């Protein structure tokens, strides 16, 4: 299974490796189920981060060598946090029990803890 991520933003996030949920082809059924359950409907401002699993794995791999703040994961999530109303991270199809956070500090604390774990699974819901 994989790590998944959705965000809701009025900004165009294509330069940040994101794809509009309405155009996403991979894991479409899972994403649509999560979107329906958590947002109510698919809209053009909901974005998928298709490579998030690889980016998490890379951050975990380099966690003991580099500081978290120098990873691609940190850079991407920091930018997405700043321009998104909602960020959702979950693993596999387990999205019903997410940690709700409201600050950037809480968000990055949970992500950093997640990549330090052998499973590298992150479950978080951020609504600003």
One Martini backbone bead per residue (centre of mass of N, CA, C, O) as a GRO file, in nm:
protein
  128
    1UNK     BB    1   0.103   0.031   0.000
    2UNK     BB    2   0.019   0.388   0.050
    3UNK     BB    3   0.072   0.713   0.040
    4UNK     BB    4  -0.155   0.991   0.082
    5UNK     BB    5  -0.278   1.304  -0.091
    6UNK     BB    6  -0.465   1.600  -0.009
    7UNK     BB    7  -0.581   1.921  -0.143
    8UNK     BB    8  -0.709   2.254  -0.080
    9UNK     BB    9  -0.698   2.485  -0.363
   10UNK     BB   10  -0.701   2.784  -0.562
   11UNK     BB   11  -0.441   2.706  -0.666
   12UNK     BB   12  -0.190   2.630  -0.886
   13UNK     BB   13  -0.018   2.295  -0.844
   14UNK     BB   14   0.155   2.177  -1.087
   15UNK     BB   15   0.452   2.268  -0.994
   16UNK     BB   16   0.398   2.068  -0.721
   17UNK     BB   17   0.306   1.776  -0.826
   18UNK     BB   18   0.006   1.826  -0.901
   19UNK     BB   19  -0.340   1.703  -0.930
   20UNK     BB   20  -0.634   1.710  -1.026
   21UNK     BB   21  -0.877   1.505  -0.925
   22UNK     BB   22  -1.042   1.511  -1.200
   23UNK     BB   23  -0.752   1.404  -1.356
   24UNK     BB   24  -0.701   1.160  -1.203
   25UNK     BB   25  -0.604   0.806  -1.245
   26UNK     BB   26  -0.484   0.716  -0.987
   27UNK     BB   27  -0.673   0.583  -0.748
   28UNK     BB   28  -0.963   0.701  -0.803
   29UNK     BB   29  -1.159   0.555  -0.611
   30UNK     BB   30  -1.024   0.633  -0.348
   31UNK     BB   31  -1.024   0.938  -0.379
   32UNK     BB   32  -1.333   0.970  -0.418
   33UNK     BB   33  -1.412   0.853  -0.145
   34UNK     BB   34  -1.260   1.056   0.030
   35UNK     BB   35  -1.385   1.310  -0.085
   36UNK     BB   36  -1.677   1.244  -0.019
   37UNK     BB   37  -1.633   1.205   0.293
   38UNK     BB   38  -1.465   1.495   0.344
   39UNK     BB   39  -1.613   1.704   0.113
   40UNK     BB   40  -1.870   1.565  -0.073
   41UNK     BB   41  -1.700   1.670  -0.337
   42UNK     BB   42  -1.583   1.722  -0.647
   43UNK     BB   43  -1.330   1.964  -0.723
   44UNK     BB   44  -1.101   2.189  -0.870
   45UNK     BB   45  -0.961   2.241  -0.562
   46UNK     BB   46  -0.868   1.940  -0.571
   47UNK     BB   47  -0.566   1.772  -0.480
   48UNK     BB   48  -0.307   1.560  -0.594
   49UNK     BB   49  -0.018   1.366  -0.466
   50UNK     BB   50   0.122   1.113  -0.639
   51UNK     BB   51   0.440   1.112  -0.502
   52UNK     BB   52   0.428   1.092  -0.182
   53UNK     BB   53   0.547   0.816  -0.118
   54UNK     BB   54   0.836   0.870  -0.229
   55UNK     BB   55   0.889   1.124  -0.059
   56UNK     BB   56   0.869   0.985   0.214
   57UNK     BB   57   1.083   0.764   0.169
   58UNK     BB   58   1.317   0.959   0.121
   59UNK     BB   59   1.302   1.103   0.395
   60UNK     BB   60   1.354   0.849   0.561
   61UNK     BB   61   1.630   0.771   0.440
   62UNK     BB   62   1.755   1.078   0.521
   63UNK     BB   63   1.699   1.130   0.831
   64UNK     BB   64   1.997   1.045   0.946
   65UNK     BB   65   2.157   1.269   0.765
   66UNK     BB   66   1.929   1.484   0.750
   67UNK     BB   67   1.735   1.731   0.785
   68UNK     BB   68   1.406   1.771   0.746
   69UNK     BB   69   1.425   2.075   0.629
   70UNK     BB   70   1.596   1.951   0.357
   71UNK     BB   71   1.361   1.819   0.231
   72UNK     BB   72   1.128   1.769  -0.006
   73UNK     BB   73   0.893   1.730   0.184
   74UNK     BB   74   0.911   1.994   0.337
   75UNK     BB   75   0.894   2.186   0.097
   76UNK     BB   76   0.621   2.090  -0.010
   77UNK     BB   77   0.447   2.113   0.254
   78UNK     BB   78   0.499   2.410   0.308
   79UNK     BB   79   0.374   2.519   0.051
   80UNK     BB   80   0.095   2.380   0.078
   81UNK     BB   81   0.017   2.501   0.347
   82UNK     BB   82   0.018   2.806   0.251
   83UNK     BB   83  -0.214   2.737  -0.004
   84UNK     BB   84  -0.408   2.575   0.189
   85UNK     BB   85  -0.702   2.476   0.356
   86UNK     BB   86  -0.644   2.161   0.302
   87UNK     BB   87  -0.492   1.866   0.457
   88UNK     BB   88  -0.433   1.515   0.353
   89UNK     BB   89  -0.313   1.224   0.529
   90UNK     BB   90  -0.264   0.875   0.425
   91UNK     BB   91  -0.292   0.516   0.460
   92UNK     BB   92  -0.419   0.359   0.228
   93UNK     BB   93  -0.764   0.316   0.359
   94UNK     BB   94  -0.689   0.493   0.634
   95UNK     BB   95  -0.910   0.784   0.690
   96UNK     BB   96  -1.101   0.791   0.961
   97UNK     BB   97  -0.830   0.838   1.163
   98UNK     BB   98  -0.737   1.154   1.206
   99UNK     BB   99  -0.524   1.401   1.280
  100UNK     BB  100  -0.605   1.703   1.418
  101UNK     BB  101  -0.489   2.015   1.287
  102UNK     BB  102  -0.396   2.391   1.308
  103UNK     BB  103  -0.081   2.386   1.282
  104UNK     BB  104   0.231   2.383   1.152
  105UNK     BB  105   0.376   2.255   1.390
  106UNK     BB  106   0.195   2.007   1.422
  107UNK     BB  107   0.225   1.899   1.140
  108UNK     BB  108   0.542   1.862   1.140
  109UNK     BB  109   0.555   1.681   1.383
  110UNK     BB  110   0.395   1.441   1.261
  111UNK     BB  111   0.568   1.396   1.012
  112UNK     BB  112   0.836   1.350   1.157
  113UNK     BB  113   0.740   1.105   1.319
  114UNK     BB  114   0.664   0.927   1.074
  115UNK     BB  115   0.959   0.908   0.942
  116UNK     BB  116   1.081   0.767   1.208
  117UNK     BB  117   0.917   0.535   1.136
  118UNK     BB  118   0.917   0.229   0.982
  119UNK     BB  119   0.632   0.274   0.829
  120UNK     BB  120   0.575   0.569   0.726
  121UNK     BB  121   0.296   0.681   0.858
  122UNK     BB  122   0.038   0.925   0.776
  123UNK     BB  123  -0.220   1.094   0.993
  124UNK     BB  124  -0.378   1.387   0.857
  125UNK     BB  125  -0.575   1.690   0.945
  126UNK     BB  126  -0.597   2.006   0.781
  127UNK     BB  127  -0.763   2.306   0.903
  128UNK     BB  128  -0.779   2.669   0.842
   0.00000   0.00000   0.00000
